[in-house]
Amino acid sequence: MLAASACQSARRVQDLDDLGGAKLSRVWVTRADDSVVVMDGAQVFRGRLVGFVGGKYRELRPGDVKHVTVRRLARGKTLALIGVGAVGFTVAAVLLAGSGDHFDPCVGSAVDCRELTP
């Protein structure tokens, strides 16, 4: 759930070897003819990019791929967003806590506060 709502960034990869053996949930593949296909469950296997395009299994040779765009979790952006949110919440809480009427029992009452102070 947190990963779904976290900040993400796109990274363009030219060489399939830079993807490593990790299985990626979704990538955008720009082919040599500049067409773009979305590949789900993509990974590099035996030097080829393999995965599902439109629900069908596909293998793309390195020569067929111009570059691959991968979305990655942007930890720095996510932490910054959480920090800014926490500071904003704290400031709002302090402002709301201080915005109420202050009750002074000596003002406007029948009690003479001068008698109570030493």
N, C-alpha and C positions, 0 to 999 in steps of 0.2 A: 504494500500500500504506500509506504513512504517513497519507494523508488518510483512509483507511478506519478507522485505529486512533486518529486524533486526536480531541480533544474537539470536540463540536459544541454549538451552542446554537440554540434555535428563536426566530424573530422573526416577529411578527405584522404583516402589512402590510394596511392598510385601502384604500389607493388603488393601483390597478394601475400607475399611472405610476411609483410608487416602486420597482417591480421593474426598471424600465429595459428594455433590449432583451436582457438576458442570458438564455441558455437554462439553465433549472434542471432538474436531474435528476429531482427529485421535490418536489412541494408538496402540502399538504393544504388543500383549498378548502372553506370553510364557505359554503354557499349561503344565499340570502335566507331559505329555509325552515328554516334551521339544520341541514340535512343536510350531511354531510361526505363529500367524494369525494377520492380520491388521484389526482393528475394527474402523469403521467410526461412528461418532455421538455417541460415547460411554458415558455411565453414569452408576452410581450405582443406582439401583432401587430395593427396597425391598430386599436388601442384595445380589443381583446378578448384574453382569456386563452385561449390555444390549447395543446393537448397531447393526450395519450392517457389515457383513463379506461377501465380494463378492456380495454386493447388496441385501443380504438376512438377515432378522432380526434374531438375535441370542441372547440367554440368556445363560450366563455361571455361574455356581455355584462357590462359593469360592474354593471348593475342586478341581475344574477343572483348576484353575488358579494358576500357580507357582509365577508369578509376571507380572506386567504391566509396560511398558516403556512409559513415557509421555514426549512430547516435550513442553517446557515452554519458554516464552520470557526471555532472559537473559538481564535484564535491565542494570546491571553493565557493561557487555561486550559491549552492544550497545552504552552506553554513553561514554565509553572509546574509542571506535572506532570513534565516532563522534568527540570527543575531539582531537584525534590524527589527524584526517582528517582536522579539522579546523586549528590546528597548522601548519600542512604541507602546507595547502593552503596559510596561512599568510606568512610563510617563503618563499615560492615560489614567492608570490607577491612582497615581499620586495626585493628579489634578482633580479627579473626581472625589477623592477622599478629603481634599482641602476645600472643596467648593460648597460644603454644607454650612448652614448657619451655626455660628458659635454661640453657645448658651452661657450667659453670665448671670448667675443667680442674684448678683447684687444690683443689676440694672433693671429698673422697672418693677421691683418687688417691694413688699412691705418690710423686708428684713433690712435692718441697718447693718451693713457689712463692717462699718467702723467699729462696732461693738465686738465683732468676732476676731478682728486682727489685734495682735498684742502690741 
